[in-house]
Amino acid sequence: MAADSSGGPWLPITSPRTLRACSAFACRPSDAFVCSYPKSGTTWMQNVLAQVVTRLETLRPFAHVSDVSPFFEIDPHWEEAPPDDAPPRPSSSSSSSPPSSSLALSSKIRENHAAFGRRCFNTHLPFSRMPRGARCVLVVRDGRDCAASFFHHLSSQAEEDGGWVQGWDAFFDAWIEGRIAFGSWFEHLEGWREGLERDAAYDAANDAANADAKNTKPRSRRLGPALVVRYQDALRDLPSVVRRVAAHVSVDLTDAEVRAIAVKCGFAAMRSDLDRFQPISVRWTDPNFAFVRRGERGSHAELFTPEQLRRFDAKAREVFGVDEATGAARVPFGAMDD
């Protein structure tokens, strides 16, 4: 089923110009992106990646996790490119605005990347807006828990920064229809499923072309290698997830380092060091809001009514289709499986 490719609506801190710059960004083979729908375990996986690439901060410590993997698609992280770096502007353009491709990562982001020796990011972009060649760790979670956690998040965020000021029922209506920041969880997952399947098909076509001397035109995949991490798997066996992430970004860890990273990325450890993980790109109305909350499954049961659960299931079937053998929605990546 065709998925919505826009990924919007967006927070006020993300402009169309920045979105175009993100899509046009020139990736390096070593770049790593933590990709997710909001509240899928993004910050958790940012910390895993940060601890992996800094080898438990022995290579270089960081004050905030965003120093290592900043939020990719927000305006403050981009600036006008120096004239020597900006591409020539087409003479036929009648617009008075500079082209989107004249944006570059901000000097602060570039300085941090240089200090850590690697460019990492976190993003909620849909597959269709990702820059070509990006190496991704895609984190997925039960959409019902995403909705519940996102409600708590946006209810504590300043309204002028995209916060939510109404109750849960109104939030659920907007969320399931994709009318809140970052759009639909359903379309986000379906778009990533379709995109990664297309990339896999390109790989298969290229393998066939290599075996056929008459076919010399390779097909182009959009992204670099992609690793899918399920929230429930990280809860169940975080050391195994650490190993998979390290292998994906070509960092060879010892067993002792893996165990130590799993401890440092546990929810108890992160909650005890909360200032390193609270988002700094928006303002908060609740001074007691803890961005790293519970780290558990099933929290949606405290908010979802039976009718809302029915509507969720109907939407999942509509977007994902139905498995004929089980009669259940074909949720991509097993995001809702045990």
HELIX and SHEET records of a PDB file:
HELIX    1   1 PRO A   16  ALA A   24  1                                   9    
HELIX    2   2 THR A   42  VAL A   53  1                                  12    
HELIX    3   3 VAL A   65  VAL A   68  1                                   4    
HELIX    4   4 ASP A   75  HIS A   77  5                                   3    
HELIX    5   5 SER A  100  SER A  102  5                                   3    
HELIX    6   6 SER A  107  PHE A  116  1                                  10    
HELIX    7   7 PHE A  127  ARG A  129  5                                   3    
HELIX    8   8 GLY A  143  SER A  155  1                                  13    
HELIX    9   9 GLU A  159  ASP A  161  5                                   3    
HELIX   10  10 TRP A  168  ILE A  176  1                                   9    
HELIX   11  11 TRP A  185  ASN A  210  1                                  26    
HELIX   12  12 TYR A  231  ARG A  236  1                                   6    
HELIX   13  13 LEU A  238  HIS A  248  1                                  11    
HELIX   14  14 ASP A  255  LYS A  264  1                                  10    
HELIX   15  15 PHE A  267  ARG A  271  1                                   5    
HELIX   16  16 LEU A  274  ARG A  276  5                                   3    
HELIX   17  17 SER A  299  GLU A  302  5                                   4    
HELIX   18  18 PRO A  306  PHE A  320  1                                  15    
HELIX   19  19 PRO A  332  GLY A  334  5                                   3    
SHEET    1   A 4 CYS A 120  THR A 123  0                                        
SHEET    2   A 4 ALA A  32  SER A  36  1                                        
SHEET    3   A 4 ARG A 135  VAL A 140  1                                        
SHEET    4   A 4 ALA A 226  ARG A 230  1                                        
SHEET    1   B 2 TRP A  78  GLU A  80  0                                        
SHEET    2   B 2 LEU A 103  LEU A 105 -1                                        
END                                                                             
